[in-house]
Amino acid sequence: VQLVESGGALVQAGGSLRLSCAASGMTFSGTVMGWYRQAPGKQREFFISTTSDGRRVNVGESAKGRFSIFRDDAKNTMYLQMNSLKPDDTAVYYCYAESVVGGPRYWGQGTQVTVSS
């Protein structure tokens, strides 16, 4: 299983970004996929996730209001839409995937998002 994130960048406060997480080597359906983030000097925190059918979306406290998650099963890709970015959103964003019935959790390598004030 391989998860590859992309889309991280340096952006000004108030801007938007869309992160992508492309999955390979796994069955895309029947999974939970989501994002964690790790800000400088802080622990990695859960951010947002969704089931493969999109019916169950869990949103962490930091992700409420300005972020959304969606998946394109045809492309085996998950996205994180980030709007109205703030300097506090500066972090490395990691995508993950796991089966809804349990098993190992797979991680991507992370993508850096830096928001300048």
C-alpha positions as semicolon CSV with decimal commas, in nm:
position;residue;x (nm);y (nm);z (nm)
1;V;0,000;0,000;0,000
2;Q;0,129;0,340;-0,091
3;L;-0,017;0,677;-0,009
4;V;0,132;0,982;-0,174
5;E;0,034;1,330;-0,066
6;S;0,074;1,639;-0,277
7;G;-0,044;1,996;-0,288
8;G;0,138;2,141;0,009
9;A;0,277;2,487;-0,046
10;L;0,355;2,827;0,098
11;V;0,041;3,037;0,092
12;Q;-0,065;3,370;0,237
13;A;-0,319;3,393;0,516
14;G;-0,670;3,386;0,374
15;G;-0,569;3,171;0,082
16;S;-0,679;2,822;-0,014
17;L;-0,510;2,495;-0,090
18;R;-0,623;2,151;-0,194
19;L;-0,418;1,859;-0,076
20;S;-0,433;1,526;-0,253
21;C;-0,364;1,176;-0,131
22;A;-0,328;0,918;-0,404
23;A;-0,363;0,557;-0,296
24;S;-0,225;0,248;-0,465
25;G;-0,195;-0,116;-0,372
26;M;-0,521;-0,121;-0,182
27;T;-0,889;-0,154;-0,242
28;F;-1,018;0,198;-0,221
29;S;-1,370;0,104;-0,121
30;G;-1,436;-0,021;0,229
31;T;-1,179;0,206;0,384
32;V;-1,158;0,499;0,613
33;M;-0,923;0,766;0,488
34;G;-0,830;1,088;0,650
35;W;-0,574;1,340;0,756
36;Y;-0,363;1,415;1,057
37;R;-0,144;1,718;1,094
38;Q;0,162;1,803;1,297
39;A;0,245;2,163;1,368
40;P;0,599;2,267;1,464
41;G;0,674;2,161;1,820
42;K;0,341;1,986;1,864
43;Q;0,215;1,632;1,855
44;R;0,046;1,489;1,552
45;E;-0,328;1,544;1,583
46;F;-0,628;1,390;1,417
47;F;-0,777;1,630;1,166
48;I;-1,054;1,485;0,951
49;S;-1,162;1,153;0,798
50;T;-1,429;0,996;0,584
51;T;-1,554;0,650;0,501
52;S;-1,541;0,532;0,143
53;D;-1,910;0,598;0,088
54;G;-1,879;0,947;0,234
55;R;-2,156;0,881;0,481
56;R;-1,946;0,918;0,790
57;V;-1,719;1,215;0,819
58;N;-1,533;1,278;1,144
59;V;-1,406;1,630;1,189
60;G;-1,146;1,716;1,446
61;E;-1,175;2,035;1,643
62;S;-0,907;2,211;1,437
63;A;-1,076;2,123;1,109
64;K;-1,421;2,256;1,183
65;G;-1,553;2,529;0,959
66;R;-1,286;2,587;0,694
67;F;-1,187;2,242;0,577
68;S;-1,362;1,967;0,388
69;I;-1,273;1,618;0,275
70;F;-1,384;1,429;-0,029
71;R;-1,282;1,130;-0,235
72;D;-1,272;1,041;-0,600
73;D;-1,293;0,665;-0,609
74;A;-1,236;0,655;-0,983
75;K;-0,894;0,812;-0,924
76;N;-0,823;0,636;-0,593
77;T;-0,759;0,980;-0,452
78;M;-0,870;1,166;-0,145
79;Y;-0,865;1,543;-0,111
80;L;-0,850;1,798;0,167
81;Q;-0,991;2,135;0,070
82;M;-0,847;2,408;0,289
83;N;-1,000;2,754;0,285
84;S;-0,933;3,080;0,467
85;L;-0,601;2,952;0,584
86;K;-0,440;3,094;0,894
87;P;-0,078;3,091;1,013
88;D;-0,187;2,840;1,280
89;D;-0,264;2,595;1,001
90;T;0,106;2,568;0,928
91;A;0,190;2,201;0,967
92;V;0,286;1,883;0,793
93;Y;-0,031;1,711;0,678
94;Y;-0,035;1,331;0,667
95;C;-0,295;1,119;0,500
96;Y;-0,382;0,771;0,622
97;A;-0,597;0,478;0,523
98;E;-0,732;0,174;0,700
99;S;-0,998;-0,085;0,644
100;V;-1,335;-0,024;0,807
101;V;-1,313;-0,376;0,951
102;G;-0,977;-0,320;1,116
103;G;-0,620;-0,397;1,032
104;P;-0,309;-0,188;0,981
105;R;-0,317;0,184;0,926
106;Y;-0,115;0,310;0,634
107;W;0,046;0,653;0,620
108;G;0,169;0,886;0,356
109;Q;0,499;1,068;0,384
110;G;0,340;1,406;0,462
111;T;0,314;1,734;0,277
112;Q;0,416;2,072;0,418
113;V;0,167;2,355;0,438
114;T;0,304;2,691;0,541
115;V;0,074;2,988;0,588
116;S;0,238;3,329;0,607
117;S;0,079;3,624;0,782
